[in-house]
Amino acid sequence: MRMLEWIMGILGIPQYLFEGYCIQFFFGRFAEPKLCRRKKAQWAAGIVWIAIRIISGWLFRETDSVTLVLGLIFTTAVLFVFCVGWYKGNILLKIFLVIQFIALRELAFWTGYSFLYIGNELIDVLVREAGNSMALAGYLPAAAGVLACLSVALVEIIEGILLLASIRKIAGSYHCREKGRMDKEVVFYLLPAVAGVLVSVLVRLLLIAVTDGVPVLLYERHPALYLIIPMTALVLLGAVVFSFRIYQNMAALQEERAEKIILENQITQMQGSMVEMEHLYDGIRSVKHDMKNHMAVLQNLIRKKYSGEDEEIRQYFEGMYQSVEQLDNRVHTGNAVSDAVVGSKFRYAEKKIKGIKLDAKGFMLSDAVTIKAYDMGIILNNGLDNAIEACIRMREKQPDAGAYITIRSFKAKNMYFIEIENSFDGSALSRKDSGLPISTKEDKEVHGIGLKNIRKCAVKYGGDLDCIVKGNKFTLSVMVKS
């Protein structure tokens, strides 16, 4: 009997280790340790969980129902304290992590626990056979011990498979805007998890009953529970996993819908102003052309009339001629819409940022580039808006820093590149899922999707975008097929 207890204890070691790996994987997907620069910090959750399980098993050795419940409460409380002290993030996130993991672990355990019924039935068969055969009676203790160990191992394997599978499903469906934070939506995540924990507490309270001074398992009094409890636990386990997944899909759909509305508004605005831009562009060129001709005729007439006697009149007309030259846009990209967009953004940047250097001489749109006008408008509008905002933020932190924005384009093989380079304060965080920088604006639900809209336009033309950060230089590179 003593040997059997030792074997049972040894069988618990891989279970603790595996649960430690699962909790480390689960917590690491949602939160960062406060000492995230140290690699050993990533495994702290697993190590702490193993220690909690060992201490809990030693403190609550008794097998009565109250002790089982107290053991669960102790485990949950200590894990929560560790989570609060060790991980970054708000309190709602930490409540979610602890309750969710405890629920998954308990439901996985109770699903597998009923498989002990198979081992118990086999042991009963052996006892009956040993009663009919003296030869088998000598092997009964050893055989019963082996079956008991196999039953425990089977329960641990089933629990491990269910726990890992459910954790991976939840972690895989998590789409976070900001790692280390959860808001009021955590209530929807935790409803099925709390139900699972309460069911586990109920089963623990009713598991052992005392009849005539002898403890009796609830399963032995009601064998149907070998089927009812695992089915209930399995249903709740599925509810925990799929409710989280469904809510995440709904949140992602809502985010895509908001992005689509903003993108459609941008396209509508671009389409509405395209005609006006083109008419204005053509009108300015026409007026400039006519005015230059009129000015040339007037200058010739003045020269013949006064023969250089009135230098003031000649200088006056030269000044008027230069003013007419300024009617033309400073930006010449080969496309009316892009000229107007870049010109208006540059004028806005000059008003907002004193002494900023603006350069679009290297940006040209040839006939080989088949990007639609409003798609080009979305790329330039969003890209230049981000560049201007970055320069403004840099000047707020570093008033004497040199601010600049440069637009250039070039062709490489069958691809056309548009690059917007700008100065910035040097601080940039990127999302792991998309690789795009995280918006620094407070309202991240509305802002931070400009680059996503640029990427959608680039993907439409068989390309993509890349964000390159070198020191205080940020380069947005948009690639499309030419």
C-alpha positions in Angstrom: 0.0 0.0 0.0 2.9 2.3 0.8 4.5 1.6 -2.5 1.2 2.4 -4.3 1.0 5.8 -2.6 4.5 6.6 -3.8 3.6 5.6 -7.4 0.5 7.7 -7.3 2.6 10.7 -6.0 5.1 10.2 -8.9 2.3 10.1 -11.4 1.3 13.5 -10.2 4.6 15.1 -11.1 4.1 15.1 -14.9 0.6 16.4 -14.4 1.9 19.4 -12.4 4.6 20.0 -15.0 2.2 19.9 -17.9 -0.3 22.2 -16.1 2.6 24.5 -15.4 3.4 24.6 -19.2 -0.3 25.3 -20.0 -0.6 28.2 -17.6 2.6 29.7 -18.8 1.4 29.5 -22.4 -2.0 30.9 -21.5 -0.9 33.8 -19.4 1.9 34.7 -21.8 -0.6 35.1 -24.7 -2.5 37.8 -22.8 0.0 39.6 -20.6 3.7 40.5 -20.3 5.7 40.0 -17.1 6.9 43.2 -15.4 10.4 41.8 -15.8 9.9 40.9 -19.5 13.5 41.5 -20.4 14.6 38.4 -18.5 13.9 35.2 -20.3 13.4 33.3 -17.0 10.5 35.6 -16.2 8.5 34.0 -18.9 8.4 30.6 -17.1 7.6 32.1 -13.6 3.9 31.3 -14.0 4.5 27.6 -14.6 7.0 27.3 -11.7 4.6 29.1 -9.3 1.7 26.9 -10.4 3.7 23.8 -9.6 4.6 25.2 -6.2 1.0 26.1 -5.5 -0.2 22.6 -6.4 2.4 21.0 -4.2 1.7 23.3 -1.2 -2.1 22.9 -1.6 -1.7 19.1 -1.7 0.3 19.1 1.5 -2.0 21.6 3.4 -5.2 20.0 2.3 -4.4 16.3 2.6 -7.8 15.4 4.1 -10.3 13.8 1.7 -13.5 15.4 3.0 -15.6 17.7 0.8 -14.9 20.9 2.8 -11.1 20.3 2.5 -11.5 19.8 -1.3 -13.3 23.2 -1.6 -10.8 25.0 0.6 -8.0 23.6 -1.5 -9.6 25.1 -4.7 -10.1 28.5 -3.0 -6.5 28.5 -1.8 -5.2 27.7 -5.2 -7.3 30.4 -6.9 -6.4 33.1 -4.3 -2.6 32.5 -4.4 -2.6 32.4 -8.2 -4.5 35.7 -8.3 -2.0 37.3 -5.9 0.9 36.1 -8.0 -0.8 37.4 -11.2 -1.4 40.8 -9.8 2.2 41.2 -8.6 3.9 39.6 -11.6 2.1 40.7 -14.7 1.5 44.0 -16.3 -2.0 45.1 -17.1 -5.3 46.1 -15.5 -7.1 44.2 -12.8 -9.8 43.0 -15.1 -7.3 41.2 -17.2 -5.8 39.4 -14.2 -9.3 38.4 -13.0 -10.0 37.0 -16.4 -6.7 35.0 -16.6 -7.1 33.4 -13.1 -10.8 32.5 -13.4 -10.6 31.3 -17.0 -7.6 29.0 -16.3 -9.1 27.6 -13.1 -12.4 26.9 -14.9 -10.6 25.2 -17.8 -8.5 23.1 -15.5 -11.4 22.0 -13.3 -13.7 21.2 -16.1 -11.0 19.2 -17.9 -10.3 17.3 -14.7 -13.9 16.4 -14.0 -14.3 15.3 -17.6 -11.5 12.9 -17.2 -12.2 11.9 -13.6 -15.1 9.6 -14.6 -12.7 7.4 -16.5 -11.7 6.0 -13.1 -14.9 4.1 -13.4 -13.3 1.8 -16.0 -10.4 1.0 -13.6 -12.8 0.4 -10.7 -14.9 -2.0 -12.8 -11.8 -3.9 -13.8 -10.6 -4.2 -10.2 -14.1 -5.5 -9.2 -13.8 -8.1 -11.9 -10.4 -9.1 -10.6 -11.7 -9.4 -7.1 -14.5 -11.6 -8.2 -12.2 -13.8 -10.2 -9.7 -14.0 -7.3 -12.5 -15.2 -5.0 -13.1 -18.1 -7.4 -9.4 -18.9 -7.9 -6.8 -19.2 -5.2 -4.0 -18.9 -7.8 -5.2 -15.4 -8.8 -5.6 -14.3 -5.2 -1.9 -13.9 -4.7 -1.6 -11.6 -7.7 -4.7 -9.5 -6.7 -2.9 -6.7 -4.8 -0.3 -6.1 -7.6 -2.9 -6.3 -10.4 -5.2 -4.0 -8.6 -2.4 -1.5 -8.0 -1.4 -1.6 -11.7 -5.0 -1.0 -12.8 -5.3 1.9 -10.3 -2.2 3.5 -11.6 -3.3 3.1 -15.2 -6.7 4.6 -14.4 -5.0 7.7 -12.8 -2.7 8.0 -15.8 -5.7 7.9 -18.1 -7.5 10.6 -16.2 -4.3 12.8 -16.3 -3.9 12.2 -20.1 -7.5 13.1 -20.8 -7.3 16.2 -18.6 -4.1 17.3 -20.2 -5.4 16.9 -23.8 -8.6 18.8 -23.0 -6.8 21.6 -21.1 -4.2 22.2 -23.8 -6.7 22.1 -26.6 -9.1 24.5 -24.9 -6.3 26.9 -24.0 -4.9 26.9 -27.5 -8.4 27.6 -28.9 -8.9 30.6 -26.7 -5.3 31.9 -27.3 -5.7 31.4 -31.0 -8.9 33.3 -31.2 -7.7 36.3 -29.2 -7.3 39.5 -31.2 -6.0 42.2 -29.0 -5.6 45.9 -29.8 -3.5 46.5 -26.7 -1.9 43.6 -24.9 -2.2 43.6 -21.2 -5.7 45.2 -21.0 -9.3 44.2 -20.9 -12.4 46.3 -20.4 -16.0 45.6 -19.5 -16.3 42.9 -22.2 -14.5 40.6 -19.6 -17.9 40.0 -18.1 -19.1 38.2 -21.2 -15.9 36.1 -21.2 -16.3 35.1 -17.5 -20.0 34.1 -17.3 -19.5 30.5 -18.6 -16.1 30.3 -16.7 -17.7 31.3 -13.4 -20.5 28.7 -14.1 -17.8 26.1 -14.6 -16.0 26.9 -11.3 -19.3 26.9 -9.4 -20.2 23.5 -10.8 -16.7 22.2 -9.7 -17.3 23.6 -6.2 -20.7 21.9 -6.1 -19.3 18.5 -7.2 -16.5 18.8 -4.6 -19.0 19.6 -1.8 -21.2 16.6 -2.7 -18.4 14.2 -3.8 -17.9 12.6 -0.4 -20.8 11.7 1.9 -20.5 10.0 5.3 -22.9 7.0 5.8 -22.7 5.2 9.2 -19.4 6.8 9.8 -17.9 5.6 6.6 -17.0 8.0 3.7 -18.8 7.1 0.5 -18.1 8.6 -2.9 -21.1 10.2 -4.6 -20.3 8.2 -7.7 -20.8 5.0 -5.8 -24.2 6.0 -4.5 -25.3 7.2 -8.0 -23.3 5.5 -10.7 -25.2 7.5 -13.4 -23.0 10.5 -12.3 -20.0 8.8 -14.1 -21.8 9.8 -17.3 -23.7 13.0 -16.2 -20.8 14.9 -14.6 -18.3 14.5 -17.5 -21.0 15.4 -20.0 -21.8 18.5 -17.9 -18.2 19.4 -17.6 -17.6 18.9 -21.3 -20.5 21.1 -22.3 -19.4 23.9 -20.0 -15.8 23.5 -21.3 -17.1 24.0 -24.8 -19.2 27.0 -23.7 -16.1 28.6 -22.2 -14.1 28.2 -25.3 -16.7 29.0 -28.0 -18.3 31.9 -26.1 -14.9 33.6 -26.0 -14.2 32.8 -29.7 -17.6 34.0 -30.8 -17.3 37.3 -28.9 -13.8 37.8 -30.4 -15.1 37.2 -33.9 -17.9 39.7 -33.2 -15.4 42.3 -32.0 -13.2 41.7 -35.1 -16.3 42.0 -37.3 -17.2 45.3 -35.6 -13.7 46.6 -36.0 -13.7 45.7 -39.7 -17.1 47.3 -40.1 -15.9 50.6 -38.5 -12.8 50.5 -40.8 -15.0 49.9 -43.8 -17.2 52.9 -42.9 -14.2 55.2 -42.5 -12.7 53.9 -45.7 -16.0 54.4 -47.6 -16.2 57.9 -46.3 -12.7 58.6 -47.4 -13.5 57.2 -50.9 -16.7 59.3 -51.1 -14.9 62.4 -50.1 -12.1 61.7 -52.6 -14.5 61.0 -55.4 -16.5 64.1 -54.6 -13.5 66.4 -54.6 -11.7 64.7 -57.6 -13.8 66.6 -60.2 -13.3 69.9 -58.4 -9.6 69.3 -58.1 -9.2 68.5 -61.8 -11.3 71.5 -62.9 -9.3 73.7 -60.5 -6.1 72.3 -61.8 -7.1 72.8 -65.4 -8.5 76.3 -64.7 -5.3 77.4 -63.0 -3.2 76.2 -65.9 -5.5 77.9 -68.4 -5.5 81.2 -66.5 -1.8 81.0 -66.1 -1.2 80.4 -69.8 -3.5 83.3 -70.9 -2.0 85.6 -68.3 1.5 84.9 -69.3 0.6 85.7 -72.9 -1.1 88.9 -71.9 1.8 89.9 -69.8 4.3 89.2 -72.5 2.4 91.4 -75.0 2.1 94.2 -72.4 5.8 94.1 -71.6 6.6 94.4 -75.3 4.3 97.4 -75.7 5.8 99.1 -72.7 9.3 98.6 -74.0 8.4 100.2 -77.3 6.5 103.1 -75.7 8.9 104.1 -73.0 12.2 102.5 -74.3 13.4 101.8 -70.8 12.7 105.4 -69.5 10.4 104.2 -66.8 12.2 101.4 -64.9 9.5 101.3 -62.1 6.8 100.2 -64.6 9.0 97.5 -66.0 9.8 96.1 -62.5 6.1 96.2 -61.7 5.2 94.0 -64.6 8.0 91.6 -63.8 6.6 91.2 -60.3 3.2 90.5 -61.8 4.7 87.9 -64.0 6.3 86.2 -61.1 3.0 86.2 -59.2 1.3 84.5 -62.1 4.0 81.9 -62.1 3.1 81.1 -58.5 -0.4 80.3 -59.5 0.9 76.9 -60.6 1.2 74.2 -58.0 4.7 73.7 -56.6 4.2 69.9 -56.8 4.3 68.2 -60.2 3.7 64.5 -60.0 2.0 64.0 -63.4 -1.4 63.5 -61.9 -3.9 66.3 -61.0 -5.3 64.5 -57.9 -2.0 63.6 -56.4 -0.7 67.2 -57.1 -3.7 68.6 -55.3 -3.4 66.2 -52.3 0.3 66.6 -51.8 0.1 70.4 -52.3 -2.7 70.8 -49.8 -0.9 68.6 -47.2 2.4 70.4 -47.7 0.6 73.8 -47.2 -1.0 72.4 -44.0 2.4 71.1 -42.7 4.0 74.5 -43.3 1.3 76.2 -41.2 1.5 73.7 -38.4 5.3 73.1 -38.2 7.6 76.0 -38.4 10.7 75.5 -40.6 9.7 72.0 -41.9 11.5 70.9 -45.0 9.1 69.4 -47.6 10.3 67.6 -50.7 8.3 65.9 -53.5 10.7 66.3 -56.4 11.4 62.6 -56.5 7.7 61.6 -56.7 6.4 61.0 -60.2 3.3 59.1 -61.4 3.9 57.6 -64.9 1.3 56.2 -67.2 2.5 52.7 -66.3 1.1 53.1 -62.8 -2.5 51.9 -62.9 -3.6 53.0 -59.5 -7.1 54.6 -59.4 -7.2 58.2 -58.4 -9.1 57.7 -55.2 -6.9 54.8 -54.1 -3.9 57.0 -54.7 -5.7 59.7 -52.7 -6.2 57.3 -49.8 -2.5 56.3 -49.8 -1.3 59.9 -49.9 -3.9 61.3 -47.5 -3.3 58.7 -44.8 0.5 58.5 -45.3 1.0 62.3 -45.2 -1.4 62.7 -42.3 0.6 60.2 -40.2 3.9 61.9 -41.3 2.6 65.4 -40.3 1.3 64.1 -36.9 4.7 62.4 -36.2 6.5 65.7 -36.9 4.1 67.7 -34.7 4.6 65.2 -31.8 8.4 65.4 -32.3 8.4 69.2 -32.1 6.3 69.1 -28.9 9.0 66.9 -27.3 12.0 68.4 -29.1 11.3 72.1 -30.1 14.6 72.5 -31.9 14.6 69.2 -33.8 14.7 69.4 -37.6 11.4 68.3 -39.1 11.1 67.1 -42.7 8.8 65.1 -45.0 10.0 63.6 -48.2 8.0 61.8 -50.9 9.7 59.8 -53.6 8.8 57.0 -56.0 10.7 54.5 -58.1 10.3 51.4 -60.1 12.0 48.1 -59.5 11.3 45.3 -62.0 7.5 45.1 -62.3 6.8 46.9 -59.0 6.2 50.5 -58.3 7.3 52.0 -54.9 5.9 55.0 -53.1 7.9 56.1 -50.0 7.0 58.7 -47.5 9.9 59.5 -45.2 9.6 61.7 -42.2 11.3 62.7 -38.9 9.8 61.5 -35.6 10.6 61.3 -31.9 12.1 57.8 -32.2 9.5 55.9 -30.2 7.4 53.4 -32.2 5.7 50.2 -31.0 4.4 47.6 -33.5 1.6 45.1 -33.3 2.8 41.4 -33.4 -0.2 40.4 -35.6 0.1 43.0 -38.3 3.5 44.5 -37.9 2.0 48.0 -38.1 2.8 50.7 -35.6 0.4 51.2 -32.7 -1.5 54.5 -32.8 -0.4 57.0 -30.1 -3.8 58.7 -30.0 -6.0 58.1 -27.0 -9.0 57.0 -29.1 -7.5 53.8 -30.6 -10.9 52.5 -31.7 -11.2 55.3 -34.3 -7.5 56.1 -35.0 -4.7 53.8 -36.0 -6.5 52.4 -39.0 -4.9 54.7 -41.6 -2.1 52.3 -42.3 -4.6 49.4 -42.6 -6.5 51.3 -45.3 -3.2 51.9 -47.1 -2.4 48.2 -46.9 -5.8 47.4 -48.3 -5.2 49.7 -51.3 -1.8 48.2 -51.8 -3.1 44.6 -51.6 -5.7 45.5 -54.2 -2.9 46.1 -56.7 -0.9 43.0 -55.8 1.4 44.8 -53.3 1.9 45.5 -49.6 3.4 48.1 -47.3 6.3 48.1 -44.9 7.2 50.4 -42.1 11.0 51.0 -41.6 12.3 52.7 -38.5 16.0 53.8 -38.3 16.7 56.1 -35.4 14.6 59.2 -35.7 13.7 58.4 -39.3 10.4 56.7 -40.2 9.8 55.4 -43.8 6.4 54.2 -45.1 7.1 52.1 -48.2 4.0 51.2 -50.3 4.6 48.7 -53.1 2.2 48.0 -56.0 2.4 46.3 -59.3 3.1 48.7 -62.2 
